[in-house]
Every structure is written in structure tokens, then in C-alpha cells.
Amino acid sequence: MHTAFFCEVTDAWQGDGEPIIYGNYQKDMKAKAMESFKSFKETGKSPEEKEER
């Protein structure tokens, strides 16, 4: 399933550094995103949630 958002940009700013492009995501970020997703599916908790001790 995919979701498409259609909108009008009303305000924007240009930050410092290079913009992210899909190639960067595929190369540098996708593996971590997939690990986080698998962990969420197994535990039902986001990776940022800490286990209570």
C-alpha cells in the first residue's frame, strides 16, 4: 500500500548541507530503517522506546 500526498507549499527554508536524494537513502539509510521496522513488527514498540528495568 502506498499513500500519496498532494499539497501546496506555502513556506520553506533552505538548510545547510546537501539535500537528501533517494540514492542517498538507498545507500545510507534504508538498512537502518528496515531494521527498525522489523523490530517494531516483532515487539510492537518503536526502537526509541526504552525497556523499563
RORO-645925 format. One record per residue: x, y, z of N, C-alpha, C in turn. Coordinates in steps of 0.1 Angstrom, whole numbers, plus 2048, in hexadecimal, padded with zeros to 3 digits. Layout:
N
XYZXYZXYZ ...
END
This chain:
53
8087F480080080080080980C800 8058167F980C8237F880382E7FB 8088398008008458028068507FB 7FE8587F38038637EC7FD8707F3 80587A7F58018867FA8028917EF 7F88987ED7F88A47E47F58B07EC 7FE8BA7EB7FD8C67F38038D27EC 8018DD7F28078E97ED8118EE7F7 81D8F07F38278F57FC8259047FF 82390880C82091680F82C91D815 83691581A84291B82184D910820 85991581F86490C81E871913822 87B90B826888911828893908823 89E90D8208A990581B8B3903826 8B58F782A8BF8F58358CD8F3830 8D68F28398E48F08358E68E1831 8F08DF8298F48D18258ED8CD819 8EF8C18158EA8BB8098DC8B680B 8D38B78028C68B18038C78A2801 8BE89B8088BE88C8068B68897FA 8BC87F7F38B587A7E78B386B7E9 8AA8667E08A68587E28B384F7E2 8BD8527DA8C984A7D98D08497E6 8D08557ED8D68557FB8CF84C804 8C284D8048B984580C8BC83780A 8BC8327FE8BE8247FA8CC820800 8D68287FE8E48248018E6825810 8E182F8178E68328258DB83082F 8CE83082C8C48308368BB825836 8B981E82B8AE8148298B1808833 8BD8048348C07F883D8BB7FB84B 8BF8078508BB80A85E8AC80B85F 8A5811855897812855890805855 8957FB84E8907EE84D8927E785A 89D7E88618A07E286E8967E7878 8937F487888A7FA88187C7F587F 8787F487286B7EF86F8697E0873 8737D88718727CA8758717C9885 8797D188C8787D289A86A7D689F 8647E08988577E489C84D7D989A 84E7D288E8447C888B8457BC896 8517BA89A8537AF8A484E7B38B2 8517BF8B684E7C38C48427CC8C6 83E7D38BB8337DD8BC8387EA8C2 8457EC8C484A7F88CA8547FE8C0 85480C8C085E8128B786C8108BD 8768108B588480E8BA8888198C4 8828258C488682F8CD88082C8DB 8768248DD8708218EA87A8188F1 87D81C8FE88681490687F80A90E 8857FF91087F7F591987F7FA927 8757F892E8757FC93D87C7F1944 8847F594E88C7EC9568867EA963 
END
